[in-house]
Amino acid sequence: MVELIEWPTDFLRWTYGRLFIKNTSRSAGVAMNGVRQIIAPKTQVWNLSITIPVDGDETRIKQFEALVSEMDGQYNVANVPIVDRYRYGVDVAPRQYPFDDGQWFDDGTGYSDGTGGTQPLVTTAAASAGDTSLYVDLTNPVRPPMRVGDTFSRSGFLYRVVARNNAGWMKLKPALRADIPAGATLITNPPRFYCRFASDDEGARGRDAMSFGESITLNLVEAFDRSFT
């Protein structure tokens, strides 16, 4: 059975990451009226390309080789942290705490602790697979809404906010891959993304590239498995 292989955040130290949604739109050619006909089945798949630097650390090179071996080519699934310097994190939404009696300040905020992690975002209404929006709680304590362009994950599926308002509504891309109940916590710091190597040969150049002081680039695609050993 497929294994879920966790990729540690502190090990990767990406220098570059390219994350984009690949659409399956196709052109059926130009119609008689001169208008191009686009067929869009609305299916979308995340693609991720990451570049890992070389620092001459033999232990990290060995760890990299072990990680690639564990992936078994395209067979196993990687649990990858989405490293983004502009992410929705403690700089945007530091965790807040109430008074000892559970009360908040008059404006609905609490004590902020920059070292206490990110204030979690929790859904206020259930949403079904295929939906394109979510509602999250922005009160008690007051939580800043996710910004347009921010990403979050749930059960290893990754989503990007493409529109929002101050009432907690967020429009998402892609559409929800699975049901999300009310009261669910969204993973934001960092999001965790389940993906596979784009080919069996990903990472094959790792030892040679790193030995010569070159960076190594890996290409991964979204995985839809959710049954793991």
C-alpha positions as CSV (number, residue, x, y, z in Angstrom):
1,M,0.0,0.0,0.0
2,V,1.1,3.6,-0.7
3,E,3.0,5.3,2.1
4,L,2.8,8.9,3.2
5,I,6.4,10.3,3.4
6,E,6.7,13.4,5.6
7,W,9.2,16.0,4.3
8,P,10.6,18.0,7.2
9,T,10.4,21.8,6.9
10,D,13.8,22.6,8.4
11,F,15.5,20.1,6.1
12,L,14.4,21.4,2.7
13,R,15.5,25.1,3.0
14,W,14.1,25.9,-0.5
15,T,15.7,28.7,-2.4
16,Y,12.9,28.7,-4.9
17,G,9.4,27.2,-5.2
18,R,7.0,27.5,-8.1
19,L,3.4,26.6,-7.2
20,F,0.7,26.7,-9.9
21,I,-2.6,25.1,-10.9
22,K,-2.5,23.3,-14.2
23,N,-5.8,23.5,-16.0
24,T,-7.1,21.0,-18.5
25,S,-8.6,23.5,-21.0
26,R,-8.3,22.5,-24.7
27,S,-8.9,24.4,-27.9
28,A,-11.3,22.9,-30.3
29,G,-10.1,25.3,-33.0
30,V,-11.7,28.4,-34.4
31,A,-15.4,28.4,-35.2
32,M,-16.9,29.6,-38.4
33,N,-17.5,33.0,-36.9
34,G,-13.8,33.3,-36.1
35,V,-14.1,32.8,-32.4
36,R,-11.7,30.3,-30.8
37,Q,-13.6,27.4,-29.1
38,I,-12.3,26.6,-25.6
39,I,-13.3,23.3,-23.9
40,A,-12.9,23.6,-20.2
41,P,-13.8,20.5,-18.1
42,K,-13.0,22.5,-15.0
43,T,-10.5,20.0,-13.7
44,Q,-7.3,21.4,-12.2
45,V,-4.2,19.9,-10.7
46,W,-1.5,21.6,-8.5
47,N,2.0,21.4,-9.8
48,L,5.0,22.2,-7.6
49,S,8.6,22.8,-8.6
50,I,11.2,23.3,-5.8
51,T,14.9,24.1,-5.9
52,I,17.0,22.8,-3.0
53,P,20.4,24.5,-2.4
54,V,23.7,22.7,-1.7
55,D,25.6,23.7,1.4
56,G,28.2,20.9,1.4
57,D,26.6,19.2,4.4
58,E,27.2,15.5,3.9
59,T,24.5,14.6,6.4
60,R,21.9,16.6,4.4
61,I,23.0,15.0,1.2
62,K,22.5,11.5,2.7
63,Q,19.1,12.6,4.1
64,F,18.1,13.8,0.6
65,E,19.1,10.5,-0.9
66,A,17.1,8.6,1.7
67,L,14.1,10.8,1.1
68,V,14.2,10.2,-2.7
69,S,14.6,6.4,-2.1
70,E,11.6,6.4,0.3
71,M,9.4,8.0,-2.4
72,D,9.8,4.9,-4.7
73,G,9.6,7.0,-7.8
74,Q,6.0,8.0,-8.4
75,Y,4.5,5.4,-6.1
76,N,4.5,6.9,-2.6
77,V,3.1,10.3,-1.6
78,A,5.1,13.2,-0.1
79,N,3.7,15.3,2.7
80,V,5.4,18.6,1.7
81,P,5.3,21.9,3.6
82,I,4.6,24.8,1.4
83,V,7.3,27.3,2.3
84,D,6.3,30.9,1.5
85,R,7.9,33.9,3.0
86,Y,4.7,35.8,2.4
87,R,2.4,33.2,4.0
88,Y,-0.5,33.8,6.3
89,G,1.6,33.2,9.5
90,V,2.5,34.7,12.9
91,D,3.4,38.1,11.3
92,V,-0.2,38.5,10.0
93,A,-2.2,36.6,12.6
94,P,-0.2,35.9,15.9
95,R,-2.0,33.6,18.3
96,Q,-4.1,35.5,20.8
97,Y,-5.0,34.6,24.4
98,P,-7.9,35.9,26.7
99,F,-7.7,37.0,30.3
100,D,-7.7,34.3,33.0
101,D,-11.5,34.5,33.2
102,G,-11.8,33.8,29.5
103,Q,-12.8,37.4,28.5
104,W,-11.3,39.3,25.6
105,F,-10.5,43.0,25.2
106,D,-13.4,45.3,24.3
107,D,-12.4,45.2,20.7
108,G,-12.6,41.4,20.6
109,T,-8.8,40.9,20.5
110,G,-6.6,39.1,23.0
111,Y,-3.1,39.2,24.2
112,S,-0.7,38.5,21.2
113,D,2.3,36.3,21.5
114,G,4.6,36.3,18.4
115,T,6.2,33.1,19.6
116,G,2.9,31.3,20.2
117,G,2.2,30.3,16.7
118,T,-0.5,31.5,14.3
119,Q,-4.1,32.1,15.4
120,P,-6.0,29.2,13.8
121,L,-8.7,29.8,11.3
122,V,-11.8,27.7,12.0
123,T,-14.8,27.1,9.6
124,T,-18.2,28.3,10.7
125,A,-20.2,26.3,8.2
126,A,-19.9,23.0,6.5
127,A,-18.9,22.8,2.8
128,S,-19.1,19.9,0.4
129,A,-16.6,18.6,-2.2
130,G,-17.0,20.7,-5.3
131,D,-17.9,23.9,-3.5
132,T,-15.8,26.9,-4.3
133,S,-16.2,28.9,-1.1
134,L,-15.8,28.6,2.7
135,Y,-16.8,30.7,5.7
136,V,-14.4,31.1,8.6
137,D,-14.7,32.6,12.1
138,L,-13.2,36.1,12.4
139,T,-14.3,36.8,16.0
140,N,-13.4,35.9,19.6
141,P,-10.6,36.7,19.2
142,V,-10.7,39.0,16.2
143,R,-8.8,37.2,13.5
144,P,-7.5,38.9,10.3
145,P,-9.1,37.3,7.2
146,M,-6.8,35.4,4.9
147,R,-5.5,37.7,2.1
148,V,-6.2,37.2,-1.5
149,G,-3.4,34.9,-2.8
150,D,-2.9,33.1,0.6
151,T,-2.9,29.3,0.7
152,F,-4.1,26.8,3.2
153,S,-4.6,23.1,3.4
154,R,-7.0,20.6,4.8
155,S,-6.3,16.8,4.8
156,G,-3.3,17.5,2.6
157,F,-5.4,19.2,-0.2
158,L,-4.2,22.7,-1.0
159,Y,-6.3,25.7,-1.8
160,R,-5.7,29.3,-2.7
161,V,-7.9,32.3,-1.7
162,V,-8.9,34.2,-4.8
163,A,-11.5,36.5,-3.3
164,R,-12.8,37.3,0.2
165,N,-14.8,39.7,2.3
166,N,-14.8,40.9,5.9
167,A,-17.6,38.6,6.9
168,G,-15.4,35.5,6.7
169,W,-16.4,34.4,3.2
170,M,-13.6,33.1,1.0
171,K,-13.7,32.0,-2.7
172,L,-11.2,29.2,-3.5
173,K,-9.3,27.6,-6.3
174,P,-9.4,24.7,-6.9
175,A,-12.9,23.6,-5.8
176,L,-13.0,21.6,-2.6
177,R,-11.5,18.1,-3.1
178,A,-13.4,16.8,0.0
179,D,-16.1,17.7,2.5
180,I,-15.1,20.1,5.3
181,P,-17.3,20.2,8.4
182,A,-18.1,23.2,10.5
183,G,-15.6,23.8,13.2
184,A,-12.7,22.4,11.1
185,T,-9.3,24.0,11.6
186,L,-7.5,25.1,8.4
187,I,-3.7,24.5,8.2
188,T,-2.0,27.7,7.4
189,N,1.5,27.8,8.9
190,P,2.7,26.2,6.8
191,P,0.1,24.4,4.6
192,R,0.9,20.7,4.1
193,F,0.5,19.4,0.5
194,Y,0.2,15.8,-0.5
195,C,2.0,15.2,-3.9
196,R,3.9,12.8,-6.0
197,F,7.1,13.0,-8.0
198,A,6.2,14.0,-11.6
199,S,8.3,11.2,-12.9
200,D,10.2,8.1,-11.6
201,D,13.5,9.9,-12.4
202,E,13.0,12.9,-10.1
203,G,16.0,13.2,-7.7
204,A,18.1,10.9,-9.8
205,R,20.7,13.6,-10.4
206,G,20.7,14.5,-6.7
207,R,24.1,13.0,-5.6
208,D,25.9,14.2,-8.8
209,A,24.5,17.7,-8.7
210,M,25.2,18.2,-5.0
211,S,28.7,16.7,-5.2
212,F,29.5,19.4,-7.8
213,G,27.9,22.2,-5.8
214,E,24.8,22.5,-8.0
215,S,21.3,23.0,-6.7
216,I,18.7,20.3,-7.4
217,T,15.2,20.9,-8.7
218,L,12.3,18.5,-8.1
219,N,8.9,18.5,-9.8
220,L,5.8,17.2,-8.0
221,V,2.1,16.9,-8.8
222,E,-0.9,16.8,-6.6
223,A,-1.8,13.3,-5.2
224,F,-5.4,12.3,-4.5
225,D,-4.8,9.2,-2.4
226,R,-5.9,9.3,1.2
227,S,-5.4,5.7,2.3
228,F,-1.9,5.1,3.5
229,T,0.0,2.5,5.5
